[in-house]
Amino acid sequence: MQLGIIGLGRMGGNIARRLMLNGHETVVYDRNSAFVSTLSEEGAKGVADLPALVAGLEKPRAVWVMLPAGAPTEDTIETLGQLLEPGDVIIDGGNTYYKDDIRRARALAEKGLNYIDVGTSGGVWGLERGYCMMIGGDAEVVRRLDPLFDALAPGMGDIPRTKDRVAEDDRAERGYIHAGPAGAGHFVKMIHNGIEYGMMQAFAEGFDILKTKASPSLPEDQRFDLNVADIAEVWRRGSVVSSWLLDLTADALASDPQLDGFSGEVADSGEGRWTIEAAIEQAVPVPVLSSSLFARFRSRQQSTYGDKMLSAMRFGFGGHVETPKK
């Protein structure tokens, strides 16, 4: 199949690469012409602007927008809405607020355009590992685009099948789902990221306790000079808390046990806040998730070793750079 891709940053460029490796054709654009040139050399059709991208696609067109949430995505989709024709599809693969998806889908439908929201997880490792995708929009349109989603997804791999699971649709086992109507994909991804905040915070706090066990404020016979890199490594092997986040933690500690290369001033990119807002609207108690968000606020005032651990994990899976201030 053919896909237009707008935004060739940490994830957009690798989405294009993974599609091309699986035999699909990509037409790509980014405001940074160097990104376009690089992808063109690798087999993509690079273009200089949005009209050229639309002109380079066959009907019915499909355009994937992979830009930061907010104005960059909003403005780009508004422009595409004027350039595309009935039957074409706009896919938002960024971390958009799900209520914006609902609004956009309604407005674009009035022009005969289809809108698909794809919550995309995989970070900078997606090219190698594949992307876990949570998709919202019209079921028929999603099915039409299935070859693209299938190529981007991790596939069955070597993960054991869930015992007693019975499902006619095997897409979840292959790493992607049609979650529901417009907005459902980004809603599921939003909650995924809220949970991610909580899991990361738990690791960060636990390693902070381990690291400070040698504190001179403790009785001398209760002080342990623990090797946190070894602890992360042994937990990776057979432990109940083994996970990709723990793998990233072990990687960071192996190369920088003191985590001096990280500021510990941990950013939040929106989804954590939106998750808490949804919990309030639905009257669902979320003490762990809300505390993890507030901990990130606190880290920007006074950071700890645990906060540096959060920075290290964010860099590990998403390439988010939070280096110490000079």
C-alpha positions in Angstrom: 0.0 0.0 0.0 0.9 3.7 -0.2 1.0 6.1 2.8 1.8 9.7 3.2 3.7 10.5 6.4 4.0 14.0 7.8 6.6 14.4 10.6 9.8 12.4 10.4 11.1 12.8 13.9 12.0 10.1 16.5 9.0 7.9 15.5 7.7 9.2 12.2 10.9 8.4 10.3 11.1 4.9 11.6 7.4 4.3 10.8 8.3 5.1 7.2 11.3 2.8 7.4 9.4 -0.1 8.8 6.7 0.2 6.2 9.2 0.3 3.4 11.0 -2.8 4.8 7.6 -4.5 4.5 7.1 -3.5 0.8 4.9 -0.4 1.2 5.4 2.9 -0.5 5.8 6.1 1.5 5.5 9.8 0.5 7.1 11.8 3.2 7.3 15.5 4.3 8.8 17.3 7.3 9.6 21.0 7.8 13.2 19.8 8.3 14.4 19.1 4.8 17.3 17.1 6.0 14.9 14.5 7.4 13.2 14.3 4.0 16.5 13.9 2.2 17.6 11.1 4.4 14.3 9.2 3.9 14.5 9.8 0.2 17.9 8.2 0.0 16.4 5.2 1.8 13.6 4.8 -0.8 10.8 7.1 0.2 9.4 9.7 -2.1 10.3 13.0 -0.4 8.3 16.2 -1.1 8.7 19.8 -0.3 5.2 20.7 1.1 1.7 19.4 1.9 0.2 20.1 -1.5 3.0 18.1 -3.1 2.4 15.2 -0.6 -1.3 15.1 -1.5 -0.5 15.2 -5.2 1.9 12.4 -4.8 -0.6 10.0 -3.4 -3.1 7.8 -5.3 -6.8 7.9 -4.4 -8.2 7.1 -2.0 -5.3 8.7 -0.1 -4.1 7.9 3.4 -2.0 10.5 5.3 -0.4 9.7 8.6 0.3 12.8 10.8 3.1 12.2 13.4 3.6 15.5 15.0 3.5 16.9 18.6 -0.1 17.3 20.0 -1.6 20.7 19.9 -1.0 23.4 17.3 1.4 21.5 15.0 -1.1 18.6 14.6 -4.2 20.9 14.6 -2.8 23.2 11.9 -1.6 20.3 9.7 -4.9 18.5 9.9 -6.8 21.7 9.1 -4.7 22.2 6.0 -5.1 18.6 4.9 -8.8 19.0 5.3 -8.7 21.6 2.6 -6.4 19.7 0.3 -7.8 16.2 0.4 -11.0 14.8 -1.3 -13.9 12.7 -0.1 -12.9 9.2 0.6 -9.4 10.1 1.7 -8.2 9.3 5.2 -6.3 11.3 7.8 -4.5 9.3 10.5 -3.3 11.0 13.6 -0.6 8.8 15.2 0.6 11.3 17.8 -0.5 11.7 21.4 -3.6 13.8 20.8 -6.3 14.4 23.4 -9.1 12.1 22.6 -11.8 14.8 22.8 -10.0 16.6 20.0 -10.2 13.4 17.9 -14.0 13.3 18.3 -14.3 17.0 17.3 -12.0 16.5 14.3 -13.7 13.4 13.1 -17.1 15.1 13.1 -15.8 18.1 11.2 -13.9 16.1 8.6 -16.9 13.8 8.1 -18.9 16.8 6.8 -16.3 17.0 4.0 -16.5 13.3 3.3 -13.1 12.7 4.8 -12.3 9.8 7.2 -10.4 10.3 10.4 -8.5 7.6 12.2 -6.7 8.1 15.6 -3.8 5.7 16.4 -2.3 5.6 19.9 1.2 4.4 19.1 3.6 2.9 21.6 7.1 1.8 20.8 9.2 4.9 21.0 12.6 4.9 19.4 12.6 1.1 19.3 9.6 0.8 17.0 11.7 0.1 13.8 13.2 -3.0 15.4 10.5 -4.1 17.8 7.3 -2.9 16.0 4.6 -0.6 17.3 1.8 -1.4 19.6 -1.2 0.4 18.2 -4.6 1.3 19.7 -6.9 2.5 16.8 -10.1 4.5 16.8 -12.4 5.3 13.9 -14.7 3.6 11.4 -14.2 -0.1 11.4 -14.5 -0.5 7.6 -11.8 2.2 7.1 -9.5 0.6 9.7 -9.9 -2.8 7.9 -9.0 -1.2 4.6 -5.8 0.1 6.1 -5.0 -3.2 7.9 -2.0 -4.0 5.7 -0.3 -0.9 7.0 -1.1 -1.6 10.6 0.0 -5.2 10.3 3.3 -4.2 8.9 3.9 -1.7 11.7 2.8 -4.0 14.5 5.2 -6.4 16.4 3.4 -9.5 15.3 3.0 -12.7 17.3 6.8 -12.9 18.0 7.8 -15.3 20.7 5.4 -14.1 23.4 3.5 -17.1 24.7 -0.2 -17.1 23.9 -2.6 -16.2 26.7 -4.0 -19.4 28.3 -7.7 -19.9 27.6 -8.0 -16.7 25.5 -10.7 -17.1 22.8 -11.1 -14.4 20.2 -12.2 -14.3 16.6 -10.1 -11.3 16.0 -6.4 -12.0 16.4 -5.2 -8.5 15.9 -4.6 -7.9 19.6 -2.2 -10.9 19.7 -0.4 -9.3 16.7 0.0 -6.0 18.5 -2.8 -3.8 17.5 -6.5 -3.4 18.1 -9.5 -1.5 16.8 -10.6 0.0 20.1 -13.8 1.7 18.9 -15.0 4.9 17.3 -13.0 8.1 16.8 -11.1 9.0 19.9 -11.1 5.5 21.4 -7.6 4.7 20.2 -6.1 7.8 21.8 -8.2 7.3 24.9 -6.7 3.8 25.4 -3.2 5.1 24.7 -3.8 7.9 27.2 -4.6 5.4 30.0 -1.6 3.3 28.9 0.7 6.4 29.4 -1.0 7.1 32.8 -0.2 3.6 33.9 3.3 4.0 32.5 3.8 7.0 34.8 2.8 4.9 37.8 5.1 2.0 36.9 8.0 4.3 36.3 7.5 6.1 39.6 7.4 2.8 41.5 10.8 1.7 40.0 12.2 5.2 40.7 11.1 5.2 44.3 12.3 1.7 45.0 15.7 2.4 43.5 15.9 5.6 45.5 15.4 3.6 48.7 18.1 1.1 47.6 20.6 3.8 46.7 20.2 5.7 50.0 20.5 2.7 52.2 24.1 3.7 52.8 23.0 7.1 54.3 25.1 8.3 57.3 21.8 9.2 59.0 21.1 5.5 59.5 22.7 3.4 62.3 26.0 2.1 61.1 25.0 -1.6 61.2 21.9 -0.8 59.1 23.9 0.8 56.3 24.2 -1.2 53.1 26.3 -0.1 50.1 24.1 -1.8 47.5 25.1 -2.3 43.9 21.9 -1.0 42.2 23.1 -2.0 38.8 23.4 -5.6 39.9 20.0 -5.5 41.6 18.4 -4.2 38.4 20.2 -7.0 36.5 19.1 -9.8 38.8 15.5 -8.6 38.9 15.4 -8.9 35.1 15.9 -12.6 35.3 12.9 -14.5 36.7 11.6 -11.7 38.9 7.9 -10.8 39.2 8.8 -7.2 38.4 10.8 -8.0 35.2 9.7 -5.8 32.3 10.9 -3.6 29.4 11.1 -0.6 31.8 13.3 -2.7 34.1 15.5 -3.6 31.1 15.9 0.1 30.3 16.7 0.8 34.0 19.4 -1.8 33.9 20.9 -0.4 30.7 21.0 3.1 32.3 22.6 1.9 35.5 25.2 -0.3 33.7 26.6 2.8 31.8 26.0 5.5 34.5 25.4 4.1 38.0 25.1 7.5 39.6 22.9 8.7 36.7 25.0 11.9 36.5 24.0 12.3 32.9 20.4 13.0 33.8 18.9 16.1 35.4 16.0 14.4 37.2 13.8 17.3 36.2 11.1 15.1 34.7 8.7 16.4 32.1 5.2 15.3 31.6 3.9 15.3 28.0 0.1 15.6 28.7 -1.3 12.1 28.8 -0.7 11.8 32.5 -2.8 15.0 33.2 -5.5 13.9 30.7 -5.7 10.5 32.5 -6.3 12.2 35.8 -9.0 14.4 34.2 -10.7 11.3 32.9 -10.6 9.7 36.3 -12.2 12.8 37.8 -14.9 12.8 35.2 -15.7 9.1 35.7 -15.3 9.3 39.5 -12.6 6.6 39.5 -10.0 6.8 42.3 -6.4 6.8 41.0 -4.1 7.5 43.9 -1.0 5.9 42.3 -1.4 7.6 38.9 -2.2 11.0 40.4 0.8 10.7 42.8 3.1 9.8 39.9 2.0 12.9 38.0 2.5 15.2 41.0 5.9 13.6 41.6 7.0 14.9 38.2 5.9 18.4 39.1 7.9 18.2 42.3 11.0 16.9 40.4 11.2 20.2 38.6 11.6 22.0 41.9 13.9 19.5 43.8 15.0 16.3 42.1 16.2 13.1 43.7 18.2 10.0 42.5 14.8 8.4 41.8 13.9 11.4 39.5 17.1 10.8 37.6 15.9 7.2 37.2 12.7 8.5 35.6 14.7 10.7 33.2 16.8 7.7 32.3 13.8 5.5 31.5 12.2 8.3 29.5 15.4 8.6 27.4 15.6 4.8 27.1 12.1 4.3 25.5 11.4 7.6 23.9 14.7 9.5 23.4 13.5 12.3 25.7 16.6 14.3 26.7 16.6 15.7 30.2 20.3 16.5 30.8 21.7 18.3 33.8 21.7 22.1 33.7 25.2 23.7 33.2 
